Amino acid sequence: MITSRRKFTKGMMLGASSAALAPLLRQMEAHATGNEKGFPKRFVFVVKSSGITPSAIRPEGIEIGDDDQLLDLKLKDYHLPPTLRSLDPFKEEIMILEGLSGSNFGGNHSSYYGALSCHHSPEKPAAATLDCLLGQLNPAPFKNYGFAPNGHSIGNNYGPIVQDTAVFPKISAYGQNSPMPYQASAEKAYRELFGSALDLKNGGKNEFALQTNLLDFLSEDTKRLANRISQEEREKLDHYLNAFESVRARNDQLVSMQEKIRKNAPELTSQYASTVFTDRVSTFFDLTAASLITGLTNVISIRADWLSAKYATFGFKNTSVHDIGHNKITDNGLKSAEARDVIRKFQIDQIAKLATQLKAVPEGDGTMLDNTMIIYLSDTGEAHHSRRKEWPFIIVGGRGHKMKTAGRYLRYPKYGQPGHKTIGNYYNTILQASGSPIRDYFGQLDNKLKHLDLRGPLSELTL
């Protein structure tokens, strides 16, 4: 059986979608040979601005007072807060992590590259960030990929509204003075990620038709493959093809709207033509699912929003994230905390949608979600103007990452107390579990915490 499957994957001659199917075929070959390394460790970093309020993501019934002890609880014994309810189906596969700090690097509204590098880097990166290091450890055609519905260029703290171009949101870096660009255009992201399977020389209607043809090619090649592989592999192929169904649905919807779009937009360039902010964010999550399932990349970073973003979909047409951070009542009458809840729920819902897509794809004895860790964090800790003595995380999936994250609420002792740890300890844990050489520290140490042992990974998470 293994021999025949090897011959199948090595000798397969595909049609027009061969480039798009190639990464998946390599995974199938690895599975056929029993090579567990064929299932890469995948990561998705979802980075929001303006802080994550710890109390807003804390399960109901958990009270935090002056207790300086480590708190380790099972999520199954508690209700998730309302804005996290879409994660209820994944309660045994998530971790809410509190109590870590990162106060020795930062800025005013953001810690910029420091949020993922643990180095003070307000303008230019001082070191490689966690996501880029993981991209090196988990190679794919694209080692790393970044999505930003909009962003700001280097040297601008708030940033103009920039569409359809690569941006540098000051989040990710390959190394010192080497920032990683994010793609702000869904259409251009589609070109970069899936262009190898298409002849994308023209835009507009020609490209729209070519993208539709790609779905046809994939469908035809999938049918050919289905007659020559096992039931398990056939199921994965089905999910692979389903990853593009949202593209097909968007195509069909836009075809029916072409006349209206022509009257109200300069040009219909692709199925990702919407300029509505929340639509663009949702589209990037769709592209994330497709990119991971097809094996084009194993590490994706999503800039969920930024300070000048306005959630007009929810009635915040004239109120920015920055305004909300300064406790301004939104133009539709919501108080700051209420508006932050609305934004958080939207972002968590996108994560839940992604987790659902990945959990539907079988992989080995589990699913793709087992081998994919989705990490939700802010670039500035616990508040809009953060002291960064608290830096909450929500982690979804990744049970196959050799880390004890499933179904836990874990809070470390507060800043400066015995047992307190930093986000550098957490990042060190992720790297070591991913095969990185053992290191004592990740990033810069906090000089105010010299009395604490901050070496190595978090022992509470290591297997």
KAWO-V483130 format. One record per residue. N is the residue number from 1. SS is DSSP state (H for helix, E for strand, C for the rest). PSI is psi in whole degrees, -180 to 180 (* if undefined). BURIAL is b if it has 9 or more other C-alpha atoms within 8 Angstrom, else e. Layout:
BEGIN
N_SS_PSI_BURIAL / N_SS_PSI_BURIAL
END
This chain:
BEGIN
1_C_-48_e / 2_H_-42_e / 3_H_-46_e / 4_H_-36_e / 5_H_-36_b / 6_H_-47_b / 7_H_-37_b / 8_H_-50_b / 9_H_-31_b / 10_H_-31_e / 11_H_1_e / 12_C_128_e / 13_C_114_e / 14_C_173_e / 15_C_-139_e / 16_C_-18_b / 17_C_15_b / 18_H_-40_b / 19_H_-36_b / 20_H_-31_b / 21_H_-16_b / 22_H_-47_e / 23_H_-40_b / 24_H_-40_b / 25_H_-36_b / 26_H_-39_b / 27_H_-40_b / 28_H_-38_b / 29_H_-42_b / 30_H_-40_b / 31_H_-37_b / 32_H_-32_b / 33_C_0_e / 34_C_19_e / 35_C_102_e / 36_H_-24_e / 37_H_-10_e / 38_H_-16_b / 39_C_99_b / 40_C_158_e / 41_C_121_b / 42_E_151_b / 43_E_140_b / 44_E_119_b / 45_E_121_b / 46_E_110_b / 47_E_117_b / 48_E_165_b / 49_C_172_b / 50_C_17_b / 51_C_160_b / 52_C_117_b / 53_C_117_b / 54_H_-45_b / 55_H_-24_e / 56_H_-20_e / 57_H_1_b / 58_C_133_b / 59_C_147_b / 60_E_136_e / 61_C_-8_e / 62_C_117_e / 63_C_134_e / 64_C_114_e / 65_C_-129_e / 66_C_12_e / 67_C_121_e / 68_C_13_e / 69_C_156_e / 70_C_135_b / 71_E_117_b / 72_E_107_e / 73_E_159_e / 74_E_127_b / 75_H_-27_b / 76_H_-19_e / 77_H_2_e / 78_C_159_b / 79_E_137_b / 80_C_150_b / 81_C_160_b / 82_H_-39_e / 83_H_-11_b / 84_H_7_b / 85_H_-26_e / 86_H_-13_b / 87_H_3_b / 88_H_-41_e / 89_H_-14_e / 90_H_22_b / 91_H_-33_b / 92_H_3_b / 93_H_15_b / 94_E_163_b / 95_E_134_b / 96_E_121_b / 97_E_123_b / 98_E_167_b / 99_C_-10_b / 100_C_154_b / 101_E_165_b / 102_C_55_b / 103_C_-3_b / 104_C_2_b / 105_C_149_b / 106_C_-162_b / 107_C_-153_e / 108_C_-65_e / 109_C_-10_b / 110_C_155_b / 111_C_1_b / 112_C_-133_b / 113_C_-23_b / 114_H_-26_b / 115_H_-30_b / 116_H_-2_b / 117_H_-18_b / 118_C_34_b / 119_C_145_b / 120_C_109_b / 121_C_66_b / 122_C_-28_b / 123_C_-51_e / 124_C_145_b / 125_C_137_b / 126_C_-16_b / 127_C_170_b / 128_C_144_b / 129_C_163_b / 130_H_-45_b / 131_H_-40_b / 132_H_-35_b / 133_H_-39_b / 134_H_-31_b / 135_H_-34_b / 136_H_-33_e / 137_H_-22_b / 138_C_70_b / 139_C_148_b / 140_C_175_b / 141_C_-41_e / 142_E_111_b / 143_C_-41_b / 144_C_152_b / 145_E_141_b / 146_E_139_b / 147_E_136_b / 148_E_118_b / 149_C_-29_b / 150_C_-178_b / 151_C_-169_b / 152_C_152_b / 153_C_166_b / 154_C_134_e / 155_C_0_e / 156_C_115_e / 157_C_-36_e / 158_C_-44_e / 159_C_139_b / 160_C_166_e / 161_C_112_e / 162_C_125_b / 163_C_152_e / 164_C_46_b / 165_C_168_b / 166_E_140_b / 167_E_163_b / 168_C_92_b / 169_C_10_b / 170_C_43_b / 171_C_-47_b / 172_C_148_b / 173_E_141_b / 174_E_-25_b / 175_E_-170_b / 176_C_131_b / 177_C_27_b / 178_E_76_b / 179_E_151_b / 180_C_128_b / 181_C_151_b / 182_E_151_b / 183_E_124_b / 184_C_-10_b / 185_C_121_b / 186_H_-39_b / 187_H_-44_b / 188_H_-33_b / 189_H_-41_b / 190_H_-43_b / 191_H_-48_b / 192_H_-43_e / 193_H_-42_b / 194_H_4_b / 195_H_-23_b / 196_H_-20_b / 197_H_-1_b / 198_C_162_b / 199_C_79_e / 200_C_76_b / 201_C_-24_e / 202_C_152_e / 203_C_-160_b / 204_H_-138_b / 205_H_-35_b / 206_H_-46_e / 207_H_-38_b / 208_H_-43_b / 209_H_-39_e / 210_H_-39_b / 211_H_-37_b / 212_H_-40_b / 213_H_-34_e / 214_H_-42_b / 215_H_-38_b / 216_H_-43_e / 217_H_-45_b / 218_H_-42_b / 219_H_-44_b / 220_H_-45_e / 221_H_-34_b / 222_H_-40_b / 223_H_-38_e / 224_H_-42_e / 225_H_-36_b / 226_H_-28_b / 227_C_-2_e / 228_C_9_e / 229_C_172_b / 230_C_168_e / 231_H_-42_e / 232_H_-45_e / 233_H_-32_b / 234_H_-38_b / 235_H_-39_b / 236_H_-38_b / 237_H_-39_b / 238_H_-44_b / 239_H_-36_b / 240_H_-48_b / 241_H_-37_b / 242_H_-24_e / 243_C_-22_b / 244_C_-3_b / 245_H_-32_e / 246_H_-32_b / 247_H_-46_e / 248_H_-43_b / 249_H_-41_e / 250_H_-39_b / 251_H_-51_b / 252_H_-40_e / 253_H_-42_e / 254_H_-31_b / 255_H_-41_e / 256_H_-16_e / 257_C_7_e / 258_H_-42_b / 259_H_-44_e / 260_H_-41_e / 261_H_-41_b / 262_H_-35_b / 263_H_-25_e / 264_H_-3_e / 265_C_150_e / 266_C_-36_e / 267_C_140_e / 268_C_105_b / 269_C_-27_b / 270_C_180_b / 271_C_-10_b / 272_C_53_b / 273_C_-10_b / 274_C_139_e / 275_C_4_e / 276_C_127_e / 277_H_-50_b / 278_H_-32_e / 279_H_-41_b / 280_H_-41_b / 281_H_-47_b / 282_H_-40_b / 283_H_-39_b / 284_H_-33_b / 285_H_-36_b / 286_H_-45_b / 287_H_-34_b / 288_H_-47_b / 289_H_-48_b / 290_H_-41_b / 291_H_-40_b / 292_H_-44_b / 293_H_-38_b / 294_H_-12_b / 295_C_18_b / 296_C_-28_b / 297_E_158_b / 298_C_-7_b / 299_E_119_b / 300_E_137_b / 301_E_131_b / 302_E_121_b / 303_E_99_b / 304_C_-36_b / 305_C_-176_b / 306_C_174_b / 307_C_-35_b / 308_C_2_b / 309_C_144_b / 310_C_124_b / 311_C_73_b / 312_H_-30_b / 313_H_-33_b / 314_H_13_e / 315_C_7_b / 316_C_60_b / 317_C_-31_b / 318_C_11_e / 319_C_118_b / 320_C_169_b / 321_H_-38_b / 322_H_-43_b / 323_H_-45_b / 324_H_-39_b / 325_H_-25_b / 326_C_24_e / 327_C_26_b / 328_C_139_b / 329_C_135_b / 330_C_164_b / 331_C_-10_b / 332_C_15_e / 333_C_3_e / 334_C_141_b / 335_C_165_b / 336_H_-49_b / 337_H_-38_e / 338_H_-42_e / 339_H_-40_b / 340_H_-36_b / 341_H_-43_b / 342_H_-45_b / 343_H_-46_b / 344_H_-43_b / 345_H_-43_b / 346_H_-46_e / 347_H_-42_b / 348_H_-37_b / 349_H_-37_b / 350_H_-40_b / 351_H_-43_b / 352_H_-39_b / 353_H_-44_e / 354_H_-45_b / 355_H_-39_b / 356_H_-43_e / 357_H_-42_b / 358_H_-35_b / 359_H_-21_b / 360_C_-10_b / 361_C_113_b / 362_E_143_b / 363_E_112_b / 364_C_-129_e / 365_C_3_e / 366_E_-136_e / 367_E_173_b / 368_H_-28_b / 369_H_-30_b / 370_H_-31_b / 371_H_12_b / 372_E_124_b / 373_E_119_b / 374_E_122_b / 375_E_118_b / 376_E_124_b / 377_E_169_b / 378_E_159_b / 379_C_4_b / 380_C_24_b / 381_C_-133_b / 382_C_-6_b / 383_C_170_b / 384_C_-53_b / 385_C_91_b / 386_C_146_b / 387_C_-9_b / 388_C_24_b / 389_C_0_b / 390_C_130_b / 391_C_89_b / 392_C_154_b / 393_E_149_b / 394_E_126_b / 395_E_128_b / 396_E_131_b / 397_E_-163_b / 398_C_27_b / 399_C_-17_b / 400_C_11_b / 401_C_13_b / 402_C_40_e / 403_E_145_b / 404_C_83_b / 405_C_-14_b / 406_C_124_b / 407_C_38_b / 408_E_146_b / 409_E_119_b / 410_E_121_b / 411_E_130_b / 412_C_157_b / 413_C_150_b / 414_C_169_b / 415_C_128_b / 416_C_-13_e / 417_C_156_e / 418_C_134_e / 419_C_-8_b / 420_C_144_b / 421_C_169_b / 422_E_170_b / 423_H_-24_b / 424_H_-37_b / 425_H_-42_b / 426_H_-45_b / 427_H_-36_b / 428_H_-38_b / 429_H_-46_b / 430_H_-45_b / 431_H_-45_b / 432_H_-37_b / 433_H_-21_b / 434_C_4_b / 435_C_9_e / 436_C_147_e / 437_C_143_e / 438_C_133_e / 439_C_152_e / 440_C_-43_e / 441_C_155_b / 442_C_120_b / 443_C_-165_e / 444_C_145_b / 445_C_152_e / 446_C_116_b / 447_H_-22_e / 448_H_-3_e / 449_H_29_e / 450_C_-22_e / 451_C_-5_e / 452_C_152_b / 453_C_107_e / 454_C_22_e / 455_C_150_e / 456_C_-170_b / 457_C_178_b / 458_C_113_b / 459_C_-27_e / 460_C_-16_e / 461_C_-13_b / 462_E_143_b / 463_C_*_e
END
